C-alpha cells in the first residue's frame, strides 16, 4: 500500500481552493493532457535531460520538444539548468516529481490488476 505524505495543512489548502486557484490547477492538468508533453515531463521527472536527448528518445524534433518544454516551464513543472553549452531540464521539485511518477506508477499497477 502506498504511503501518503499529506499533511493536515495540505488537506486544508486543497479543501479551500478558490475558483481562480482551481482554474490554474486545471490548466496545469490540461497541459499534461497532451501525451507528448506528459512523456517529456515524465522523462524530466526521472532525471535531468538535454533537449536533444529528449527529442531523440521520444522521436520528436528538437524544436517541438523546446516548444513543449517552454509550456511546461511556464507552468512551473520543469526547470532548466545550464551546463556549459547545453541546457538540461528536470522536474521543478520533489512535489512535481512525486505527482508525475506516482500517477504513472498507479497507471501501471492498475493495468497489472486487470490482467
N, C-alpha and C positions, 0 to 999 in steps of 0.2 A: 504494500500500500504506500503511495507516495506521501512524503512529508509536506505539510503546508508551512509556509513562512508568513502567514497572515498575522498581523498584529491587530489588536483591538483598534488602534488608531487608523490603520489602513482600512479596516472594515467600516469604520465611521466615515472616513473620507469618501469611500465608494458609495455608501448609502446616501450621502448628501450632495452628490454631483448636481451641479446646476445644468440647465438646458444647454448653455454655451459650452460648458466643460464636456458634456455628453456629445455635443456636436464635434468638438475637436477630437475626442477619443474615437468616435465613429469614422472620422476622416482617416485617422491612423489605420484603423482596421480596413477601411476601403483601399488604402494604398497597398496593404498586404494581401488584398483580394486578387491582385494580379499575380498569376503563377510565376512569371519571370522575376518580379520584384521580391516575391516571397522566397524564391530559391536563392536570390542574391543575398537577402537578409539572413537566411539560414547559413549560407557559407560564411558570411561575416561574423555570425554568432559563434561559429565553430573555431574561428581564429582569424587573425589579420590576413587580408588578401589584397594583392595588387589588382588593379583594374584589368590588366591584360590576362592575369591568371583566371579571374572570374569569367572573363569573356571566353577564354579557351575552354575552361571546364564546362561552361553552360552552352557552348557552341553559339555564341551571340557576338555581335560586333562590339568593338570597344566603345564606339560612340553611343550605342544603345545602352550598354551597361553603365556608362558615365551618366546618361540621362536618368536612368533608374536610381543610381546612387545619389544624384542631386536631389531627387524627390525623397528618398529615404533619409538623407541628411537633413533636409528641411523639416522633416517630421521628428528629428532627433532620435532616429533608430540606429543610425550608423555614424561613426566619426572617422575623419581622415587623420592619418599620421604620416607626415613626410619623412622619408628616409633617403637621403641623398637626392637622386633624381626621380624616385618613384614615390607614389602615394599609396599607402596601404589603408584599407578600410576594415573596421571591426565594429562589433556591437557597441553602442554608446556606453553601456554599463552592464552590470550583472543582472539587473532587473529585466532589461530588454532581452539579454541572452537567455535568461530563465524562461521568459514567456515564450520565446520562439522555439527553444529546444524542448521545453515541456509539452507544448502543443504538438509539435512534430512527433515526439515520443508517444504521446497519448494516441495520436492517429495510428501509429504503428501497432501499439498494444491493442487498440480497438480492432484493427484488421486481423490480428492473430486470434482474437476471441471468436471471430466469425468463421474461422477455418475449421 
